[in-house]
Amino acid sequence: MNKPEFLGKKSKAAGGWGALKSCGKKLLASGSPLTGAAAMLKANQPDGFDCPGCAWGDPEHGSSFEFCENGVKAVAWEATDKRARPDFFSRHTVSELRNWSDYDLEREGRLTHPMRYDAESDTYRATTWDEAFAEIGAVLNSLDSPNRAEFYTSGRASNEAAYVYQLFVRLYGTNNFPDCSNMCHEASGVALDQAIGIGKGTVVLEDFEKADAIFVIGQNPGTNHPRMLGDLRRAAMRGARVAVFNPVREKGLERFADPQDKLEMLTGGSTAIASEYYQVRLGGDMAAVRGMAKAVFAADDAAIAAGEPSVLDRNFLEQHTSGFELYRASVNATSWDDIVDQSGLSRAELEGLAEIYIKSERSICTWAMGVTQHRHSVATIREISNFMFLRGNVGRPGTGLCPVRGHSNVQGDRTVGINEKPSNAFLDSLEKEFGVRMPRRHGHNVLAAIGAMIDGSSQAFIGLGGNFARATPDSPLIAKALKNQKLTVNIATKLNHSHLLPGEVSYVLPCLGRTEIDRNAKGVAQIVTVEDSMSMVHGSGGINKPASPELRSEVAIICGIAAATVGSEVVDWAALSQNYDLVRDLIARTIPGFHGYNEKVRRPRGFRLYNAVEHRVWNTRSHKATFSTDRLPTETEHQKALGEDGLFVLQTFRSHDQYNTTVYGLDDRYRGIYGERQVVFVNPSDLAEIGAVSGDRVNIVGRHDDGIARVAENFRVVAYDLPRGSVAGYYPELNVLVPLSTAGEESDTPTSKSVLVSFELAQQAQAA
Ligand code: SF4
């Protein structure tokens, strides 16, 4: 069999010369390599801008090069010299552009003018900001209820943009805030709130310097949080155990060559990251953690029986937790057979991991989408919390729970009010500050918003960044829902598919990027703020000249729409858009933890928001760290797939040339894929069951029994090291297979990591 040309060399290690070469390529492709390179020296620097990539933290005493390969891609992609001007839109109808790939659309470059959709010519036409604001306000006010409008937020929006957005929307009269975290770490927020009393992680970067063991679950930092590899490498080099649970062998978790390490770069060397790497089954993390807990309890019984000290942190358990005995009983009631079958790991492997945990004085657990995008994700994260309580690994240095967020400010957006279920305390403080009643009825998250847009009860969609149509599941249904709208508005830096599903009235409004200088009418450069996964809030000030004089900041655009929709009697939107210190003053007066915001955010590296767990204060119902007693799922999709011929469980993930739905290129060099995205990774031993060989083309058929036919056509099979019965491929292309009707319990997060599918050979399908 000839090796298809797209299958190229896999990198030996993440980072290294490959990363530098890739950075160089992206900067050159941006057409402004010098601007891009200069910008990188200001990325994640106290007097610079916050990388518009992920939400990994910035070290207290960072180096001059506080960025990674994917940070360079994000900046080069934004700082491109290419422009999608009005003449481009006049040459291409929306129907034609809908057939372009995500990559080709964004590669056209930065939007330059506010654009209004002209249905007659099926094209977007340049318009003015005033016309746009006026018509958007008019359509919103023409709806018979504010609850007929959906206000989506992408996690790239700054605290200031998110705060004025929530204020405008609540003054408009609704809590309909579908946001991107509904599709990523919602399960983390729900579970941690119940277990420790705050829906955020408890770890700071310095804890990685003290931990003896770091459990990395369902996460691929090499692509999604690359600077985390630096922290894991330093931990591994000082002897800490890094235990990985991931169905896929991800290069970054195997070996990392730190581009800032001269010796490794000169010798072509690299450092082993994972000391233990287990390819757990999809959705098997809960069983794996339950297995480790079971082994810890067995070790404790043995220690007690031998008259040795308990291996548990009895003081912590007695003083700080509730429900310990109930949890112990539920662990005892869980059989090793169920644990082994669901996790795909052997009892001995889990006992070995428990030993690492017991021998470690300080342990951290980190996780991402591999944990949060299943039906039972909330229960899995509660189980991770249970496990960490056993040896008091929360609320002390070198320990903790660390959901690693995707978007650079997804955590900040929730903190400043992007929440369809706002607390009464927050609404009370807004009412006190603004003297008007706020809507109390809980609103729509992403799933509820989609349902309302499909059944027609919602008639307007406003998108603050993002690519809603491509980030969400069941793509054909979303396309129909968006085109159903009376109004669609997208605030964006570049053209994407969501813009090409216009409602009756549709606007694409171009905003400044994170790297660009945001000057007010007096020429004063303004800063915005973001909050990373470690609850650190810091300032970000652009340094590049805006891509077009027509661009406006997200804050200014929202203030323009707000003034046209709800008027300026209650809030002086113009003043807020001219001076973000005023926005921060409002945040400081209405949200706990932001006192002295404007002063604190101008300190190098900003400040950390108060986290009660750091003081072992638990804002839970029991005022204790709370054990839960969830049962393992009766059957995961992976177990179901293993039990039926021809049935497989699919996980969608990112390539290394991608950030969320933004596709920077068609390579995935850590997995040996070049120039192609229509690929599906299959265990070599499963190829026979599909009746295919590596390189064959297949159609992937959705097998969720809700009566909706789902198929992803013409994907190339790639033999890859995955657990039997599981397959993997890229989103957004494969979101067409993710059913809207399967969502995480308590989180409503699409189950993109456990989608039931089967295969048919593309030729056979064509012949049929
Ligand atoms: S780790 Fe994340 S935030 Fe840091 S430079 Fe890379 S993409 Fe940007």
Residues whose N, C-alpha, C, O or C-beta is under 5 A from the ligand:
A	BS01	SF4	C51 G53 C54 A55 W56 E66 F67 C68 N70 G71 N224 H225 P226 R227
